[in-house]
Amino acid sequence: MTILLPKDRLPTDRHARHGRLRDYFCDKDATATEVDGMWRLELGWPAGIERHVDPRIVDELIAWDGIGLGGMAMARRRSGRVLTALYDTWTLPSWTEWVARAGVPSDEPITILHLDDHRDLGSPRLSITDAGLVDLITGKSFDIRDPDSVLASCASGAVGMGSFLTPFLRAFPNCDVRQLGQAPKITATEDYSVVQDIHADDLLRPGAQRPAVRLDPLSDGGTGPGRYRATADLADWLADIGPGPVLLHVDMDYFNNRYDGDGDWPDRVRRHDPPLDIVLAKVDAVAAAMRSAGLVERIQDAVVAFSPGFFPAEMWQPAELRLRDGLAELYG
């Protein structure tokens, strides 16, 4: 995909320009070339080994029909109610397919079980217009009730790994989000009110309003529609879940986030990097807690993502097998 930008939109310094593009496009690589006083951007999924901090990724891709590094972003497969992917971006298209099938009203109370070392509440590269949301990369419309349009914006990079929850919470404000995390990022139970916000674009269409979500701390605590709980405690995670459909998102970096997408990961003093036996025990504990709470049968759609460059590749297969054992009825 090619994008033309005025010359003043990007720094002239090569390193500063590279950093600017990485910050903006996040999951995709953008290469800038000066052409006739403009910047021509070429967007593509990262395919070079230097962009992937986990040395075992290539070996583990054999189980994914031997796809190359550049194919990871689009890789996904379904079994029953579970979509398994490498990038957790595909959580949003999977959930919107359920929305379309079930005809879910916008005021429906939905519980989201969000196992993740990250919130995934960034601002997607979508513009708020009078006609609805528009993909800033392709210029095409984005409609949460049109799964094809959602899929297209995930493929373009407008919606990514760190921002896929935001448009869903905008469309369904009565979601009760329960994030389960582990130390060092989450060490206590904290409750928030989910507030719709905007973020001003500063590259493709400067000043355009992009959808955003703000979490305002609640002094009195509590869960429910329009709220977000972040906790490391299994009991707090599943406490007082109300009636209605349940959606499950499992980013495997909840269980181990050795790399956290950081090439300097060996220098981090505090890392979430338990050994495999502890990871598998935690998988068992999470699955058992959901079964005991009677939630597994209520889950309408689930997405499990391996998050290359976050969750260690050598743990992909054993952890997936254990998760399939614990949540067998979802895989149907």
Backbone hydrogen bonds, N-H to C=O, Kabsch-Sander energy under -0.5 kcal/mol:
donor,donor_aa,acceptor,acceptor_aa,energy
3,I,41,L,-2.2
5,L,39,W,-2.7
7,K,37,G,-0.9
9,R,6,P,-1.8
10,L,7,K,-1.0
17,R,13,D,-2.6
18,H,14,R,-2.4
19,G,15,H,-2.3
20,R,16,A,-2.2
21,L,17,R,-2.3
22,R,18,H,-2.2
23,D,19,G,-2.3
24,Y,20,R,-1.8
25,F,21,L,-2.7
26,C,22,R,-1.6
27,D,25,F,-1.1
28,K,25,F,-1.5
29,D,44,G,-3.0
31,T,42,E,-2.2
32,A,30,A,-0.5
33,T,40,R,-2.0
35,V,38,M,-2.9
38,M,35,V,-1.4
39,W,5,L,-3.1
40,R,33,T,-3.2
40,R,38,M,-0.6
41,L,3,I,-3.7
41,L,39,W,-0.6
42,E,31,T,-2.1
43,L,1,M,-2.6
43,L,41,L,-0.5
44,G,29,D,-2.0
51,R,48,G,-1.7
52,H,49,I,-1.6
53,V,51,R,-0.5
57,I,54,D,-1.3
60,E,56,R,-1.9
61,L,57,I,-1.3
62,I,59,D,-1.2
63,A,60,E,-1.1
64,W,61,L,-1.5
65,D,62,I,-0.8
66,G,61,L,-1.5
67,I,61,L,-0.7
67,I,64,W,-1.4
71,G,68,G,-1.5
72,M,69,L,-1.2
74,M,71,G,-0.8
75,A,71,G,-0.6
75,A,72,M,-1.1
77,R,84,T,-2.6
79,S,82,V,-2.8
81,R,330,L,-3.0
82,V,79,S,-1.9
83,L,81,R,-0.5
83,L,302,A,-2.7
84,T,77,R,-3.3
84,T,82,V,-0.6
85,A,304,V,-2.8
86,L,75,A,-1.4
90,W,87,Y,-1.1
91,T,88,D,-1.8
92,L,89,T,-1.4
94,S,90,W,-1.8
95,W,91,T,-2.4
96,T,92,L,-2.4
97,E,93,P,-1.8
98,W,94,S,-1.5
99,V,95,W,-2.4
100,A,96,T,-2.3
101,R,97,E,-2.3
102,A,98,W,-2.9
103,G,99,V,-1.5
104,V,99,V,-1.4
108,E,105,P,-1.7
110,I,108,E,-0.6
110,I,174,N,-0.6
111,T,245,P,-2.4
112,I,110,I,-0.5
112,I,176,D,-2.3
113,L,111,T,-0.6
113,L,247,L,-3.1
114,H,112,I,-0.8
114,H,178,R,-3.1
115,L,113,L,-0.7
115,L,249,H,-2.9
116,D,114,H,-0.8
116,D,180,L,-1.6
122,G,162,G,-3.1
125,R,158,A,-3.2
126,L,124,P,-2.2
127,S,134,V,-3.1
128,I,209,Q,-3.6
129,T,127,S,-0.6
129,T,132,G,-1.9
132,G,129,T,-1.4
133,L,142,F,-0.7
134,V,127,S,-2.1
135,D,140,K,-3.4
136,L,125,R,-2.2
139,G,135,D,-2.6
142,F,133,L,-2.8
146,D,143,D,-2.5
149,S,146,D,-0.9
150,V,146,D,-1.8
151,L,147,P,-2.8
152,A,148,D,-2.2
153,S,149,S,-1.8
154,C,150,V,-1.8
155,A,151,L,-2.3
156,S,152,A,-1.9
157,G,153,S,-0.9
158,A,153,S,-1.2
159,V,153,S,-1.9
163,S,160,G,-1.6
164,F,160,G,-1.0
165,L,120,D,-1.4
166,T,120,D,-0.6
166,T,163,S,-0.6
168,F,164,F,-0.6
169,L,165,L,-2.4
170,R,166,T,-1.7
171,A,167,P,-1.7
172,F,168,F,-2.1
174,N,106,S,-0.5
175,C,172,F,-1.2
176,D,110,I,-3.0
177,V,175,C,-0.7
177,V,227,R,-2.5
178,R,112,I,-3.1
179,Q,177,V,-0.6
179,Q,229,R,-3.6
180,L,114,H,-2.1
180,L,178,R,-0.6
181,G,179,Q,-0.6
181,G,231,T,-2.7
185,K,182,Q,-0.9
186,I,182,Q,-1.7
190,E,188,A,-0.6
190,E,230,A,-2.8
192,Y,228,Y,-2.2
193,S,216,D,-2.8
194,V,226,G,-2.6
195,V,193,S,-0.6
195,V,214,R,-3.1
197,D,212,A,-2.8
199,H,210,R,-2.6
201,D,208,A,-3.1
207,G,201,D,-3.1
208,A,205,R,-2.6
210,R,199,H,-2.8
210,R,208,A,-0.5
212,A,197,D,-2.0
213,V,121,L,-0.6
214,R,195,V,-3.1
216,D,193,S,-2.4
216,D,214,R,-0.6
218,L,191,D,-2.3
219,S,217,P,-0.6
226,G,175,C,-1.6
227,R,175,C,-0.7
227,R,224,G,-1.5
228,Y,192,Y,-2.3
229,R,177,V,-3.0
230,A,190,E,-2.7
231,T,179,Q,-2.4
234,L,232,A,-0.5
237,W,233,D,-2.2
238,L,234,L,-1.6
239,A,235,A,-0.5
239,A,236,D,-0.6
241,I,238,L,-0.8
246,V,298,R,-1.4
247,L,111,T,-2.9
248,L,301,D,-2.4
249,H,113,L,-3.1
250,V,303,V,-3.2
251,D,115,L,-3.0
251,D,249,H,-0.6
252,M,250,V,-0.7
252,M,305,A,-2.9
254,Y,251,D,-2.6
255,F,252,M,-1.2
256,N,252,M,-1.2
257,N,272,H,-2.4
259,Y,310,F,-1.6
261,G,309,G,-2.9
262,D,259,Y,-2.2
263,G,261,G,-0.6
265,W,262,D,-1.7
267,D,264,D,-1.9
268,R,265,W,-1.4
271,R,269,V,-0.7
272,H,257,N,-0.5
273,D,271,R,-1.2
278,I,275,P,-0.6
279,V,275,P,-2.1
280,L,276,L,-2.8
281,A,277,D,-1.8
282,K,278,I,-2.1
283,V,279,V,-2.2
284,D,280,L,-2.2
285,A,281,A,-2.1
286,V,282,K,-2.5
287,A,283,V,-2.4
288,A,284,D,-2.6
289,A,285,A,-2.1
290,M,286,V,-2.1
291,R,287,A,-2.3
292,S,288,A,-2.8
293,A,289,A,-1.7
294,G,291,R,-1.6
295,L,290,M,-2.4
296,V,290,M,-0.7
298,R,295,L,-1.0
299,I,295,L,-0.8
299,I,296,V,-1.1
300,Q,246,V,-2.9
301,D,246,V,-0.7
302,A,81,R,-2.5
303,V,248,L,-2.1
304,V,83,L,-2.5
305,A,250,V,-2.9
306,F,85,A,-1.6
307,S,86,L,-2.3
310,F,307,S,-2.0
311,F,306,F,-0.6
311,F,307,S,-1.8
315,M,312,P,-1.8
316,W,313,A,-1.5
319,A,315,M,-2.1
320,E,316,W,-2.3
321,L,317,Q,-2.3
322,R,318,P,-1.9
323,L,319,A,-2.3
324,R,320,E,-2.7
325,D,321,L,-1.8
326,G,322,R,-2.1
327,L,323,L,-2.2
328,A,325,D,-0.9
330,L,327,L,-1.7
331,Y,327,L,-1.0
331,Y,328,A,-0.5
332,G,328,A,-1.0
